């Protein structure tokens, strides 16, 4: 058992913080929302965490039933960490908290990770788009593929590929995706320079592009 301290408070908020209130714990949960990850993948995505601290946080989260460790066995001999059903219930809380926290000043020299970037897409999704036909898109970022499914007024994003041919695909690297979402380079310029590729019909690629850029687009101006 961990020797971490408890608030000793019967309130559900305090009991929840006893489980996920330690530094890095909620960021581990955040980085598992899109699907399982190996230890080294988590370590690489959490800027500034040490291997020892990450190991302790994972042990704590597994101990409390928020995360489970899955052993793939031979010949892979790989351990995957994934959220339990109880752990997944933190998603709407984290999305709301991310929306709240986005109003705080940006740390100097900070770079957004792929998980945070894609969760921002979920946070900014407009339910008014429910009139659009259901669609599945693929994002191929470096060596990873993400499935984006829009249906019933919601968007789901996970690591993996579409069961059938996606409506559109976007292929790029994380640096270019950051630049495009940060309005440092346009989709058109990135495509022209061979840094980004869009495949699919014109309407489908437009919808995919709008979906990705929505969290980072400036709000409409008010008044005349």
C-alpha positions, 0 to 999 in steps of 0.5 A: 500500500502507498504511504501517501497522506489522506485528507481524512475528510468524508466529503466526496471531493476530498476522497476523490483527491485522496486518489487523484490529487497527487501531482501527475496523477490526473495527467496520467489519466488524461493521457490514457483517455484516448486508449492504452499506453506503455510506460515509456509512451506515458513517460515521453508524453509527460514533460518533466515527470521522472520514471520513479514518480510515474511508476509510483503514480501508476501503482497508486492508480492501479491500487485504487482501481482507476487504472489497470495494467495489462500484460501482453505476454510473450513474445511482446513482453509489453505492459499496457496501462489503461483506464478502468470503467471507473477511471473513464468516468473522469473524462467529462470532469477533465474536459470541463476542467481543461476548458476552465484551465485554458483561460489561465496564462500559458507557461513559457516555452510550453508545447501541447502534446497530441493527447491534449490537442485531441482532447481539446477537439472533444472539449470544443465540439459543438453539439449543433453539428448533430445535423451532419451525417455520421462520419469516421476520420483518421488522423495519422500523426507520426507513427500513430493513428487516431480514429475520430468518429462524429455521430449523434451530436458528439465526437469520440477520439481513440487510438486505432483505425476505422473499421471501414474506409474513413471519410477523410484522412489527415497525415502529418507530424506532430510539429506541423499539427501544432503549427497548424492548430496554433495558426502559425501555418495554414493547412493550405501552406502545409499541404503545398509544402508537403508537410500535411496531406488530406485524402478524401472528398472535398466536403469531408476534408473540410469538415475534418479540418474545421473539427481540428481547428475549432478549439484554436480558432479566435472567437467571432467578433461582437458588435459592428 
